[in-house]
Amino acid sequence: MNEQEQQDNTIVIDLGANRRGELNEIFLRTMGIAVKALLKRMFGDKTAIPVKLRGNREEINAFTTTLGREKRYMKTAAQYGLNNPKTYKDKFALRKAAAKFERKTGIKWPFKG
């Protein structure tokens, strides 16, 4: 993360880190924190989320799809409870999206539904 990104509180997620051999425990922890912050902002106020995704098109698409599925699952679980068929359906969709994300990026999705 460069100084400009630090000053404007932009969340930077580099999905190509595994391809470059930069995947380590610190990267994974940082990514988990960034995804958690994104999810909190998605459920909070409706202000824009300053985020930069780095990676190829497939990696970025897999990330955004999985993040959206994560949000949907969390909303459904909160609304209907964990034992509702709608929640199970969204949990399955999240697991499928997370598996695709992990396949495309080589990075483990930080949360399990």
N, C-alpha and C positions, 0 to 999 in steps of 0.2 A: 504494500500500500504506500503510495507516495504522499508528500506533504499536503498537496491540494485535496486529495481524497480524505485525509485525516481532518483537515480544517472544516470541510463541509459535511462531515459525518456520513459520508457515503459508505454504504456497505459494499465491499468488493468480494466477490466469490469467483475464484479461478477454477473452473471445471476442468481445465486442461492440465492440472498439476500432475496427475498420474501419468499422462503421456510423456511428460518431461522428467519423470522420476523424482518429483518434488513432494510426493505424498508421504507424510509422516504424522506422528501423533499430534504435533502442534497444529498442523494443517487441519486435521480431522476435528480437533477440539474447536478451533476457530470457525470452521464451517458450521458445526453444530450450534455455536453461539450465534452466528449470523442468521441461520435459518430460524432459530428460536426468536430472534429479534424481529425478523420479517413477519413471522406468524403473529407475534404480539401486535405489531403495527397494523397488520391486516384486520385484526379484530378490534382495534382501537379506533382512533379518529380516522377520518377519511382523507387525511393529508397524503400527498405523494410520498412514496418510499424511495429515498435516494439509494439506489442499488446499481452496481455495475457487475454484469456477468461476463466472464471471460471464458472462451471455449469455442468449439466449432458449433455449427447450427444444430446438429443432433444432440450434443451435450446440453445446450441451452434449452432446446425444446423439451428434452426429458426432464430437466430441472423444473421448468415452469409448470409442466403437466403434473409432476409429482407434488410440487408445492400447492397447486390448486386442489389436488386430491386430498392432501393433508388437511387443508382448510375445510373442505367439504365434509370430510369424515368427522372433524372436531365439532363442526356445527350440528351435524346430524346426531352425533352422540349426545351433545348437550341438550338438543331438542327432544329426542325420542328415547334416550337411554341406550345402554350398551346391548341390551337383549332384543332390540327391535330389528325386524328384517331389513329395514332401510339402512340401519347402521351396519349390519353385516354386509350388505351390498356395497356400501361405500368403503368399508374396511377392505373388502376383496379388491375393489378398484384401486385403492391406495397401495396395497401390497403388489399388485400387478405393475403399477406405475413405478414404484420404488425398485422393483426387480429390473425393469427396463432401464431406469436411471443408473443403477449399479452396473449393468451390463455395458452401457454406452460410455460411462465415465471411469469405471474401475474404482469408484468411490462409494463407500457404504453410506446409504441414506441414514442420517443421524437419529431418526425416530422410527419406532415400530408401532403400528396401529393395532 
